[in-house]
Amino acid sequence: MTAIMRGATLPVSLWANQAGRKADIAAGEGWLIGFAWLDHDAPFSDYRGFDRTITLLEGTGFALELPAGRTLTVREHNKPTAFDGAGPMACRLLGGPCRVLNVITAWPGYAHTVQILSGTALPTIAPGPLVFAVILRGRVGDAGLLDTLHLTEPMTEAGDAVLAVIRIEQEPAP
């Protein structure tokens, strides 16, 4: 049976650096999936040794000031953007508050992928112990907007829904 984690009932807490709000969807030793609210310009938590993927869900976008003077600008909704979690880095909003989906995995040890898939052209999604589908638009059965399905059985259809499919893999030890 596929479990549903209701986005509306997730507890909200502070980021690791206390500079913003988040709601964890699922987490384990070495990985995390969750929503974050970018309410104002703020420093991002330093996740040195972690790979991160951030997906803009609501708002006009933001720019991350990364180490070595690089800037990563995110304006397009539902487009996963990967980056190294090592800081220091600062977030600057591009026109107001935003909500994002975050996926973070420690390396070595874990790796992740985030794919945006449409229910009308959905390939069969193989289940796994760490495979999740966040509903970005539409409904899948009893699950609606920003609910997350923990896929413990194959998913072959999703109606008109748009999903962020997250797969976390544990890498073999060297």
C-alpha positions in Angstrom: 0.0 0.0 0.0 1.3 3.5 -0.9 1.3 5.8 2.1 0.1 9.4 1.8 1.9 12.2 3.7 -0.4 15.2 3.8 1.4 18.5 3.0 -1.2 20.5 5.0 -0.5 18.6 8.2 3.3 18.5 8.2 4.8 20.2 11.3 6.6 23.5 10.5 10.0 24.2 12.2 13.0 26.4 11.7 15.9 25.8 9.3 19.1 24.5 10.8 20.5 28.1 10.9 17.1 29.5 12.3 16.8 31.9 9.3 13.7 30.4 7.8 10.8 27.9 8.0 10.5 24.4 6.7 8.3 21.3 6.8 10.0 17.9 6.5 8.2 15.4 4.4 10.6 12.5 5.1 14.1 12.1 6.4 16.7 9.5 7.4 20.3 9.4 8.3 22.0 11.1 5.4 18.9 12.4 3.5 16.0 14.8 3.7 12.9 15.7 1.6 10.9 18.8 2.6 9.3 22.1 1.8 10.9 25.4 2.7 9.5 28.9 2.8 11.7 31.7 1.6 10.0 34.6 3.3 12.8 37.1 3.1 16.4 37.4 2.0 18.4 35.1 4.3 21.5 33.0 4.5 21.0 29.3 3.5 22.1 26.6 6.0 25.5 25.2 5.2 25.2 21.6 4.1 28.8 20.8 3.4 29.2 17.2 2.2 25.6 17.2 0.8 24.1 17.4 -2.7 21.0 19.5 -2.9 18.2 19.9 -5.4 15.7 22.8 -5.0 12.5 23.2 -7.0 10.5 26.4 -7.0 6.8 25.8 -6.3 5.4 29.2 -5.6 6.7 32.8 -6.0 8.7 34.7 -8.6 12.0 33.2 -7.8 15.3 33.7 -6.0 19.0 34.0 -6.5 21.5 32.0 -4.5 24.9 33.7 -3.9 27.2 30.7 -3.9 30.8 30.4 -2.8 33.5 31.7 -5.2 31.2 34.5 -6.4 28.9 32.3 -8.4 25.1 33.0 -8.6 22.4 30.5 -9.2 19.1 32.1 -10.3 15.9 30.1 -10.0 12.8 31.6 -11.7 11.0 28.6 -13.4 8.4 26.7 -11.5 8.7 22.9 -11.2 12.2 22.7 -12.6 14.6 20.9 -10.3 17.9 22.7 -9.8 20.9 20.8 -8.3 23.8 22.4 -6.4 26.5 21.6 -3.9 25.2 22.3 -0.3 28.5 23.7 0.9 28.2 27.3 2.1 28.4 30.1 2.9 25.5 31.1 0.6 22.8 33.7 0.7 19.3 33.7 -0.8 18.0 36.9 -2.4 14.3 37.0 -3.3 13.4 38.3 -6.8 10.0 39.8 -6.0 8.5 38.3 -2.9 8.2 35.2 -0.9 8.6 31.7 -2.4 8.0 28.1 -1.4 10.4 25.4 -2.6 10.8 21.6 -2.5 14.2 20.5 -1.1 16.0 17.2 -1.5 19.3 16.8 0.3 21.6 13.8 0.4 24.9 13.2 2.1 27.9 12.0 0.0 29.4 9.6 -0.1 26.6 7.3 0.9 23.5 8.6 -0.8 22.5 10.0 -4.2 19.2 11.4 -5.4 17.2 12.3 -8.5 14.2 14.6 -8.9 12.1 14.2 -12.0 9.0 16.2 -12.9 6.4 13.9 -14.6 3.0 14.5 -16.0 0.2 12.0 -15.3 -0.9 12.1 -18.9 2.4 10.7 -20.1 3.5 8.9 -16.9 5.9 6.0 -17.4 5.5 3.2 -14.8 7.3 4.4 -11.7 9.1 1.5 -9.9 8.6 1.5 -6.2 11.4 1.4 -3.6 12.1 2.0 0.0 13.0 5.6 -0.7 10.8 6.6 -3.7 8.4 9.5 -3.3 6.0 11.4 -5.5 5.0 15.0 -4.5 1.9 16.2 -6.1 2.6 19.6 -7.7 -0.7 19.9 -9.6 -3.9 17.9 -9.6 -4.9 14.8 -7.6 -3.9 11.2 -7.4 -6.7 9.2 -5.8 -7.2 10.6 -2.3 -4.0 12.7 -2.5 -4.0 16.4 -3.5 -1.8 19.4 -4.0 1.5 19.1 -2.0 0.7 15.7 -0.6 3.4 13.1 -1.0 3.1 9.5 -1.9 5.6 7.0 -0.6 5.7 4.6 -3.5 5.8 1.1 -2.2 4.1 -0.4 -5.2 4.4 0.6 -8.9 2.6 3.7 -10.0 1.2 3.5 -13.6 -1.2 6.4 -13.8 -1.8 9.8 -12.2 -4.7 11.4 -14.2 -3.9 15.0 -14.9 -1.5 15.4 -12.0 2.1 16.8 -12.2 4.5 15.0 -9.9 8.0 15.5 -8.5 9.3 12.0 -8.4 12.2 11.7 -5.9 14.4 8.6 -5.8 17.0 8.3 -3.1 19.6 5.6 -3.5 22.1 4.3 -1.0 25.5 4.0 -2.7 27.6 0.9 -2.0 30.5 1.3 0.4 33.9 1.5 -1.3 
